[in-house]
Amino acid sequence: MVTSSTPAEAAARAEGPATAAKGSALAEVWPLSPLQEGLLFHADFDGRGPDVYTVQNILAVDGPLVAARFRASWEALLARHAALRASFQRRKTGEAVQMITREVVLPWSEADVSDLAEEEASAQAERLAAGERAHRIDPAKPPLLRLLLIRLGERRHRLVMTSHHILMDGWSAPVLLKELAETYAAGGDASGLAPVTSYREYLAWLARQDKGAARAAWQAELAGVAEPTRVGATAPSEHAEEPKRVSAHLSEATTTALTELARAQGLTVNTVVQGAWALVLARLAGRTDVVFGATVAGRPPELPGADSMIGLFINTLPVRVRLDGSQPVLEMLRELQNRQSALMAHQHIGLPELQQLVGPGAAFDTLLVYENYPLPPGKALAPDALSVTTVTSRQATHYPLSLGIFPGERLRVGVTYRPDRIDAAVGETLGGLLVRVLERVVADPSVVVGRVGMVEVAERAPVGEVRGGASVPERIAERVASTPGAVAVDGGEHPLSYGELWELSGRWAAYLAGAGVCRGDRVVVVLERSPELIAVLLGCGGRVLCSCPWMPGLRLSALRSWWRTPVRCWWWMICGPWRGPVMVVCWCRWLRMMWRM
């Protein structure tokens, strides 16, 4: 294997222009976009080790490649796009700015593994790419981009493109590759490309937006959300672990049906996926009013040339979904899309400003990214032409849990989670859960929210029944008869044996009957998570039509909307800390009565 230069050497060659950026080499000084502000904060906050916002694309370069011309083409693009020559600095006042250097040296290195066996060559190429990812990119030293060309054979190469996310978004990559192909075909000369609009124009557009209207719109959208929506551990472990990645796919038939359903109902596929994710998130977070993060494209249609500009346009903003178990899923999706459409004119606001304005309710630890980018250049048509195609793309976020949605013939759900914050049992199965919810929605678009489960329809058992036909109480009764002393429910200060669970659930059944609860009455259970909670639910038996033990942040205001619904049966609520006073409250449309137990 022959290597012309190491990543460290390539990075060292780029350090000179960074120092000169404050002199005559400085061309312009720009402000930062809202997301650039956030990414710079994270880079400053944790300046050691790999940066989670390091993005790496590995490209297959097939055909008769002339390496010198290929390198010259990249250098031409670096000169063409000022945003690629940016470095990020802070003034003495603390204000962050990006400095645009007139000229920078492209960090370029080459490696030749063509003398190795195919399997060994692939492994060595992966090790070289991993080394590039591990070498941290300093936002203060332009350019925030490194290229490594690996020769696998006479007509086979891999280009490892490593950059910082603060430099450009996923939309920019295929735009850049298209220009690369045209520049290479022109002998490394980019002068024949169409005129480009500078990223500076987008930053000027941002400065002209109505910040007051945006603040008011987001305050209205998130009104009433008092708590963050979190599913991960509140604090990371001392040693943060590398994110893990898993994927799940919809079938080709289901992907087609999903697209057709969205089109027929006037929805976007993104809206359907967001609604499905809200259903999964509600189960994870234990609440029916959820907030998660989502990325928006941020490329204003009224800005000429926005679609072909290079830079970071995306923004991360909260998405709020309020779930009502009796509401049809399609109605929930339409409401979600209408609210998101109303906010499109206000998607320029920064997330830190928004969260400071709204409060804890705008905080979240999950991110959903719908990867809707223009198609990159495909295979070359001419036999002697060069083709550049994406092999793999690696990126992560600081969020404990993020989902990437990749459209195609088979929609892919990519889950990235941090094992120190998200339980592996959750992280490894989330993609499959979201896929099954989407399958259920596609199979029965008229289904109500409360009936969308997270198991396949074929695996669904009737309420109170387990596989094999026996009910849960019947199975517990069998264990009471055979091993009454065995632990049935653990997780609190006082684990319950099967005998204790059976006796306690019987007492609750008697309490409810004595209070006047009848078959068909709706019982809402609001208690702390504990073994005793299981006994309460078991004692309620088939009378539990609406139970809420997984809602520790439940508010009476959320229940009032349920209680206002005209019903002919009674509503019951059991509430209170288990060790303290417990209330059984009876509600109906006209009369409210209360008993203290």
BELTA-V654757 format. One record per residue. RES is the residue in three letters. PSI is psi as a letter, one per 30 degrees, with the letter a starting at -180 (999 if undefined). OMEGA is omega in whole degrees, -180 to 180 (* if undefined). Layout:
# BELTA-V654757
res=RES psi=PSI omega=OMEGA
res=RES psi=PSI omega=OMEGA
This chain:
# BELTA-V654757
res=MET psi=k omega=180
res=VAL psi=k omega=178
res=THR psi=k omega=-177
res=SER psi=e omega=176
res=SER psi=l omega=-180
res=THR psi=l omega=177
res=PRO psi=e omega=-180
res=ALA psi=e omega=178
res=GLU psi=e omega=179
res=ALA psi=e omega=179
res=ALA psi=e omega=-179
res=ALA psi=e omega=179
res=ARG psi=f omega=-177
res=ALA psi=f omega=-174
res=GLU psi=f omega=-179
res=GLY psi=e omega=-179
res=PRO psi=f omega=-180
res=ALA psi=e omega=179
res=THR psi=e omega=-178
res=ALA psi=f omega=-175
res=ALA psi=f omega=-177
res=LYS psi=f omega=179
res=GLY psi=b omega=-177
res=SER psi=f omega=-179
res=ALA psi=f omega=-178
res=LEU psi=k omega=-179
res=ALA psi=e omega=-176
res=GLU psi=l omega=172
res=VAL psi=k omega=-177
res=TRP psi=l omega=169
res=PRO psi=a omega=179
res=LEU psi=l omega=171
res=SER psi=l omega=-179
res=PRO psi=e omega=-179
res=LEU psi=e omega=175
res=GLN psi=e omega=176
res=GLU psi=e omega=-179
res=GLY psi=e omega=-179
res=LEU psi=e omega=177
res=LEU psi=e omega=177
res=PHE psi=e omega=-179
res=HIS psi=e omega=177
res=ALA psi=e omega=178
res=ASP psi=e omega=-175
res=PHE psi=e omega=-178
res=ASP psi=i omega=-174
res=GLY psi=g omega=-179
res=ARG psi=l omega=176
res=GLY psi=a omega=-180
res=PRO psi=k omega=178
res=ASP psi=k omega=-178
res=VAL psi=f omega=180
res=TYR psi=g omega=169
res=THR psi=k omega=-178
res=VAL psi=k omega=178
res=GLN psi=k omega=175
res=ASN psi=k omega=176
res=ILE psi=k omega=-173
res=LEU psi=k omega=173
res=ALA psi=k omega=179
res=VAL psi=j omega=-175
res=ASP psi=k omega=180
res=GLY psi=a omega=-178
res=PRO psi=j omega=-175
res=LEU psi=k omega=170
res=VAL psi=j omega=-171
res=ALA psi=e omega=-178
res=ALA psi=e omega=179
res=ARG psi=e omega=178
res=PHE psi=e omega=178
res=ARG psi=e omega=179
res=ALA psi=e omega=178
res=SER psi=e omega=178
res=TRP psi=e omega=179
res=GLU psi=e omega=178
res=ALA psi=e omega=178
res=LEU psi=e omega=177
res=LEU psi=e omega=178
res=ALA psi=e omega=-177
res=ARG psi=e omega=-175
res=HIS psi=j omega=-179
res=ALA psi=e omega=-178
res=ALA psi=f omega=180
res=LEU psi=f omega=-179
res=ARG psi=g omega=-175
res=ALA psi=k omega=166
res=SER psi=l omega=-172
res=PHE psi=k omega=-174
res=GLN psi=l omega=174
res=ARG psi=k omega=175
res=ARG psi=l omega=178
res=LYS psi=f omega=179
res=THR psi=f omega=-176
res=GLY psi=f omega=180
res=GLU psi=k omega=179
res=ALA psi=k omega=178
res=VAL psi=l omega=172
res=GLN psi=k omega=-178
res=MET psi=k omega=-178
res=ILE psi=j omega=-180
res=THR psi=k omega=-178
res=ARG psi=e omega=-179
res=GLU psi=k omega=174
res=VAL psi=l omega=177
res=VAL psi=k omega=-180
res=LEU psi=j omega=175
res=PRO psi=j omega=-173
res=TRP psi=k omega=175
res=SER psi=l omega=-178
res=GLU psi=k omega=177
res=ALA psi=k omega=-179
res=ASP psi=j omega=179
res=VAL psi=g omega=-175
res=SER psi=f omega=179
res=ASP psi=f omega=-179
res=LEU psi=l omega=173
res=ALA psi=l omega=-172
res=GLU psi=e omega=-178
res=GLU psi=e omega=180
res=GLU psi=e omega=179
res=ALA psi=e omega=179
res=SER psi=e omega=180
res=ALA psi=e omega=179
res=GLN psi=e omega=178
res=ALA psi=e omega=178
res=GLU psi=e omega=178
res=ARG psi=e omega=178
res=LEU psi=e omega=178
res=ALA psi=e omega=179
res=ALA psi=e omega=177
res=GLY psi=e omega=176
res=GLU psi=e omega=180
res=ARG psi=e omega=-176
res=ALA psi=f omega=-179
res=HIS psi=j omega=-172
res=ARG psi=k omega=177
res=ILE psi=k omega=180
res=ASP psi=j omega=-179
res=PRO psi=f omega=-178
res=ALA psi=f omega=-175
res=LYS psi=j omega=-178
res=PRO psi=l omega=-7
res=PRO psi=l omega=-179
res=LEU psi=h omega=-174
res=LEU psi=k omega=176
res=ARG psi=k omega=-180
res=LEU psi=k omega=176
res=LEU psi=j omega=179
res=LEU psi=k omega=-178
res=ILE psi=k omega=179
res=ARG psi=j omega=178
res=LEU psi=f omega=-179
res=GLY psi=a omega=-176
res=GLU psi=e omega=-179
res=ARG psi=g omega=-178
res=ARG psi=k omega=177
res=HIS psi=l omega=170
res=ARG psi=k omega=175
res=LEU psi=j omega=179
res=VAL psi=j omega=-176
res=MET psi=j omega=-177
res=THR psi=k omega=-177
res=SER psi=l omega=174
res=HIS psi=k omega=-176
res=HIS psi=f omega=-179
res=ILE psi=f omega=-175
res=LEU psi=e omega=-177
res=MET psi=l omega=-179
res=ASP psi=l omega=-178
res=GLY psi=f omega=177
res=TRP psi=e omega=-175
res=SER psi=e omega=-174
res=ALA psi=e omega=178
res=PRO psi=e omega=176
res=VAL psi=e omega=-180
res=LEU psi=e omega=-179
res=LEU psi=e omega=177
res=LYS psi=e omega=178
res=GLU psi=e omega=178
res=LEU psi=e omega=-179
res=ALA psi=e omega=-180
res=GLU psi=e omega=-180
res=THR psi=e omega=179
res=TYR psi=e omega=179
res=ALA psi=f omega=179
res=ALA psi=g omega=177
res=GLY psi=g omega=-180
res=GLY psi=g omega=-178
res=ASP psi=j omega=-179
res=ALA psi=g omega=-176
res=SER psi=f omega=-179
res=GLY psi=f omega=179
res=LEU psi=l omega=178
res=ALA psi=k omega=179
res=PRO psi=k omega=-177
res=VAL psi=k omega=175
res=THR psi=k omega=-176
res=SER psi=k omega=175
res=TYR psi=f omega=177
res=ARG psi=e omega=-180
res=GLU psi=e omega=177
res=TYR psi=e omega=179
res=LEU psi=e omega=176
res=ALA psi=e omega=176
res=TRP psi=e omega=178
res=LEU psi=e omega=-177
res=ALA psi=f omega=-178
res=ARG psi=f omega=-175
res=GLN psi=l omega=-177
res=ASP psi=j omega=-179
res=LYS psi=e omega=-179
res=GLY psi=e omega=179
res=ALA psi=e omega=180
res=ALA psi=e omega=180
res=ARG psi=e omega=-180
res=ALA psi=e omega=-179
res=ALA psi=e omega=-179
res=TRP psi=e omega=175
res=GLN psi=e omega=179
res=ALA psi=e omega=-178
res=GLU psi=e omega=-175
res=LEU psi=g omega=179
res=ALA psi=k omega=177
res=GLY psi=f omega=176
res=VAL psi=j omega=-172
res=ALA psi=f omega=-174
res=GLU psi=l omega=175
res=PRO psi=l omega=173
res=THR psi=j omega=-176
res=ARG psi=k omega=175
res=VAL psi=f omega=-178
res=GLY psi=l omega=175
res=ALA psi=k omega=-175
res=THR psi=f omega=179
res=ALA psi=k omega=180
res=PRO psi=l omega=176
res=SER psi=l omega=-178
res=GLU psi=e omega=-179
res=HIS psi=j omega=-179
res=ALA psi=k omega=-179
res=GLU psi=l omega=176
res=GLU psi=k omega=179
res=PRO psi=k omega=174
res=LYS psi=l omega=-175
res=ARG psi=k omega=174
res=VAL psi=l omega=-178
res=SER psi=l omega=172
res=ALA psi=l omega=-176
res=HIS psi=k omega=164
res=LEU psi=l omega=174
res=SER psi=l omega=179
res=GLU psi=e omega=-180
res=ALA psi=e omega=-180
res=THR psi=e omega=177
res=THR psi=e omega=178
res=THR psi=e omega=-180
res=ALA psi=e omega=178
res=LEU psi=e omega=179
res=THR psi=e omega=-180
res=GLU psi=e omega=178
res=LEU psi=e omega=-180
res=ALA psi=e omega=-179
res=ARG psi=e omega=-178
res=ALA psi=e omega=-177
res=GLN psi=g omega=-180
res=GLY psi=g omega=-179
res=LEU psi=l omega=169
res=THR psi=l omega=176
res=VAL psi=e omega=178
res=ASN psi=e omega=179
res=THR psi=e omega=180
res=VAL psi=e omega=180
res=VAL psi=e omega=179
res=GLN psi=e omega=178
res=GLY psi=e omega=178
res=ALA psi=e omega=179
res=TRP psi=e omega=178
res=ALA psi=e omega=179
res=LEU psi=e omega=178
res=VAL psi=e omega=-178
res=LEU psi=e omega=179
res=ALA psi=e omega=178
res=ARG psi=e omega=-178
res=LEU psi=e omega=-175
res=ALA psi=f omega=180
res=GLY psi=h omega=179
res=ARG psi=l omega=-179
res=THR psi=g omega=176
res=ASP psi=j omega=-170
res=VAL psi=l omega=177
res=VAL psi=k omega=175
res=PHE psi=l omega=179
res=GLY psi=k omega=176
res=ALA psi=k omega=177
res=THR psi=k omega=175
res=VAL psi=k omega=-173
res=ALA psi=e omega=175
res=GLY psi=g omega=-180
res=ARG psi=j omega=-174
res=PRO psi=k omega=-179
res=PRO psi=f omega=-179
res=GLU psi=f omega=179
res=LEU psi=j omega=-177
res=PRO psi=k omega=177
res=GLY psi=g omega=-175
res=ALA psi=e omega=-176
res=ASP psi=f omega=-177
res=SER psi=g omega=-179
res=MET psi=l omega=178
res=ILE psi=k omega=179
res=GLY psi=a omega=180
res=LEU psi=j omega=-178
res=PHE psi=f omega=-174
res=ILE psi=l omega=177
res=ASN psi=l omega=176
res=THR psi=k omega=-177
res=LEU psi=l omega=180
res=PRO psi=k omega=172
res=VAL psi=k omega=-180
res=ARG psi=k omega=177
res=VAL psi=j omega=176
res=ARG psi=k omega=-173
res=LEU psi=k omega=176
res=ASP psi=j omega=-174
res=GLY psi=f omega=-178
res=SER psi=f omega=-177
res=GLN psi=k omega=175
res=PRO psi=k omega=-178
res=VAL psi=e omega=-179
res=LEU psi=e omega=178
res=GLU psi=e omega=177
res=MET psi=e omega=-180
res=LEU psi=e omega=178
res=ARG psi=e omega=178
res=GLU psi=e omega=179
res=LEU psi=e omega=-179
res=GLN psi=e omega=178
res=ASN psi=e omega=-180
res=ARG psi=e omega=179
res=GLN psi=e omega=178
res=SER psi=e omega=180
res=ALA psi=f omega=-178
res=LEU psi=f omega=-175
res=MET psi=e omega=-179
res=ALA psi=f omega=-176
res=HIS psi=g omega=-177
res=GLN psi=g omega=-179
res=HIS psi=f omega=-177
res=ILE psi=k omega=179
res=GLY psi=k omega=-179
res=LEU psi=e omega=178
res=PRO psi=e omega=178
res=GLU psi=e omega=-180
res=LEU psi=e omega=-178
res=GLN psi=e omega=176
res=GLN psi=e omega=-179
res=LEU psi=e omega=-173
res=VAL psi=e omega=-178
res=GLY psi=a omega=-174
res=PRO psi=f omega=-177
res=GLY psi=f omega=-180
res=ALA psi=g omega=-179
res=ALA psi=k omega=-178
res=PHE psi=l omega=177
res=ASP psi=g omega=175
res=THR psi=k omega=-176
res=LEU psi=k omega=177
res=LEU psi=k omega=-178
res=VAL psi=j omega=176
res=TYR psi=j omega=-172
res=GLU psi=i omega=-178
res=ASN psi=i omega=-176
res=TYR psi=l omega=172
res=PRO psi=k omega=-178
res=LEU psi=k omega=176
res=PRO psi=l omega=177
res=PRO psi=k omega=-179
res=GLY psi=a omega=179
res=LYS psi=k omega=179
res=ALA psi=k omega=180
res=LEU psi=e omega=179
res=ALA psi=k omega=-176
res=PRO psi=f omega=-178
res=ASP psi=g omega=-180
res=ALA psi=l omega=-180
res=LEU psi=k omega=176
res=SER psi=k omega=179
res=VAL psi=j omega=-179
res=THR psi=l omega=-179
res=THR psi=k omega=177
res=VAL psi=e omega=177
res=THR psi=l omega=176
res=SER psi=k omega=-178
res=ARG psi=k omega=173
res=GLN psi=l omega=-180
res=ALA psi=l omega=177
res=THR psi=l omega=177
res=HIS psi=f omega=180
res=TYR psi=k omega=180
res=PRO psi=e omega=-177
res=LEU psi=k omega=177
res=SER psi=k omega=180
res=LEU psi=k omega=174
res=GLY psi=k omega=-180
res=ILE psi=j omega=-174
res=PHE psi=j omega=178
res=PRO psi=l omega=179
res=GLY psi=a omega=177
res=GLU psi=e omega=172
res=ARG psi=j omega=-179
res=LEU psi=k omega=-179
res=ARG psi=k omega=175
res=VAL psi=j omega=178
res=GLY psi=k omega=-178
res=VAL psi=k omega=175
res=THR psi=k omega=-178
res=TYR psi=l omega=178
res=ARG psi=j omega=-176
res=PRO psi=f omega=178
res=ASP psi=f omega=-180
res=ARG psi=e omega=-177
res=ILE psi=k omega=178
res=ASP psi=k omega=-177
res=ALA psi=e omega=180
res=ALA psi=e omega=177
res=VAL psi=e omega=-176
res=GLY psi=e omega=-176
res=GLU psi=f omega=-175
res=THR psi=f omega=-174
res=LEU psi=e omega=-180
res=GLY psi=e omega=178
res=GLY psi=e omega=178
res=LEU psi=e omega=180
res=LEU psi=e omega=178
res=VAL psi=e omega=-178
res=ARG psi=e omega=176
res=VAL psi=e omega=178
res=LEU psi=e omega=178
res=GLU psi=e omega=-179
res=ARG psi=e omega=-180
res=VAL psi=e omega=179
res=VAL psi=e omega=-178
res=ALA psi=e omega=-178
res=ASP psi=i omega=-177
res=PRO psi=f omega=-178
res=SER psi=f omega=-176
res=VAL psi=k omega=177
res=VAL psi=l omega=-175
res=VAL psi=e omega=-175
res=GLY psi=f omega=-178
res=ARG psi=g omega=176
res=VAL psi=j omega=180
res=GLY psi=a omega=-180
res=MET psi=g omega=169
res=VAL psi=l omega=180
res=GLU psi=k omega=-178
res=VAL psi=e omega=-179
res=ALA psi=f omega=-179
res=GLU psi=f omega=-175
res=ARG psi=k omega=177
res=ALA psi=l omega=176
res=PRO psi=l omega=180
res=VAL psi=k omega=178
res=GLY psi=g omega=-178
res=GLU psi=k omega=176
res=VAL psi=l omega=-179
res=ARG psi=k omega=-178
res=GLY psi=f omega=174
res=GLY psi=f omega=-179
res=ALA psi=k omega=178
res=SER psi=l omega=178
res=VAL psi=e omega=178
res=PRO psi=e omega=179
res=GLU psi=e omega=178
res=ARG psi=e omega=179
res=ILE psi=e omega=178
res=ALA psi=e omega=177
res=GLU psi=e omega=179
res=ARG psi=e omega=177
res=VAL psi=e omega=-179
res=ALA psi=e omega=-175
res=SER psi=e omega=-178
res=THR psi=i omega=-176
res=PRO psi=f omega=-177
res=GLY psi=f omega=-180
res=ALA psi=k omega=-179
res=VAL psi=k omega=180
res=ALA psi=e omega=-177
res=VAL psi=k omega=178
res=ASP psi=l omega=175
res=GLY psi=f omega=179
res=GLY psi=a omega=179
res=GLU psi=e omega=-175
res=HIS psi=j omega=175
res=PRO psi=l omega=-178
res=LEU psi=k omega=172
res=SER psi=l omega=178
res=TYR psi=e omega=178
res=GLY psi=e omega=-180
res=GLU psi=e omega=179
res=LEU psi=e omega=-179
res=TRP psi=e omega=-179
res=GLU psi=e omega=-178
res=LEU psi=e omega=178
res=SER psi=e omega=176
res=GLY psi=e omega=178
res=ARG psi=e omega=179
res=TRP psi=e omega=178
res=ALA psi=e omega=179
res=ALA psi=e omega=178
res=TYR psi=e omega=-177
res=LEU psi=e omega=179
res=ALA psi=e omega=179
res=GLY psi=f omega=180
res=ALA psi=f omega=177
res=GLY psi=g omega=179
res=VAL psi=k omega=-178
res=CYS psi=l omega=178
res=ARG psi=k omega=-179
res=GLY psi=f omega=177
res=ASP psi=k omega=-178
res=ARG psi=k omega=-178
res=VAL psi=k omega=177
res=VAL psi=j omega=-178
res=VAL psi=k omega=-180
res=VAL psi=j omega=-179
res=LEU psi=l omega=176
res=GLU psi=l omega=175
res=ARG psi=k omega=-176
res=SER psi=l omega=175
res=PRO psi=e omega=-180
res=GLU psi=f omega=179
res=LEU psi=e omega=178
res=ILE psi=e omega=178
res=ALA psi=e omega=178
res=VAL psi=e omega=-179
res=LEU psi=e omega=179
res=LEU psi=e omega=178
res=GLY psi=e omega=178
res=CYS psi=f omega=176
res=GLY psi=b omega=-178
res=GLY psi=f omega=-179
res=ARG psi=f omega=180
res=VAL psi=j omega=175
res=LEU psi=f omega=179
res=CYS psi=j omega=180
res=SER psi=k omega=-174
res=CYS psi=h omega=180
res=PRO psi=f omega=-176
res=TRP psi=g omega=-178
res=MET psi=i omega=-179
res=PRO psi=f omega=180
res=GLY psi=g omega=-175
res=LEU psi=k omega=179
res=ARG psi=k omega=178
res=LEU psi=e omega=180
res=SER psi=e omega=178
res=ALA psi=e omega=-179
res=LEU psi=f omega=-176
res=ARG psi=e omega=180
res=SER psi=e omega=176
res=TRP psi=e omega=-175
res=TRP psi=f omega=180
res=ARG psi=f omega=-178
res=THR psi=k omega=179
res=PRO psi=j omega=178
res=VAL psi=l omega=180
res=ARG psi=f omega=177
res=CYS psi=l omega=-178
res=TRP psi=l omega=173
res=TRP psi=k omega=177
res=TRP psi=k omega=177
res=MET psi=k omega=173
res=ILE psi=k omega=-176
res=CYS psi=l omega=176
res=GLY psi=l omega=173
res=PRO psi=k omega=-174
res=TRP psi=e omega=-175
res=ARG psi=f omega=-179
res=GLY psi=a omega=178
res=PRO psi=k omega=178
res=VAL psi=k omega=-177
res=MET psi=k omega=167
res=VAL psi=j omega=-174
res=VAL psi=k omega=180
res=CYS psi=k omega=-179
res=TRP psi=k omega=166
res=CYS psi=a omega=-173
res=ARG psi=e omega=-175
res=TRP psi=f omega=-169
res=LEU psi=k omega=176
res=ARG psi=k omega=-179
res=MET psi=l omega=-175
res=MET psi=k omega=173
res=TRP psi=k omega=175
res=ARG psi=k omega=-179
res=MET psi=999 omega=*
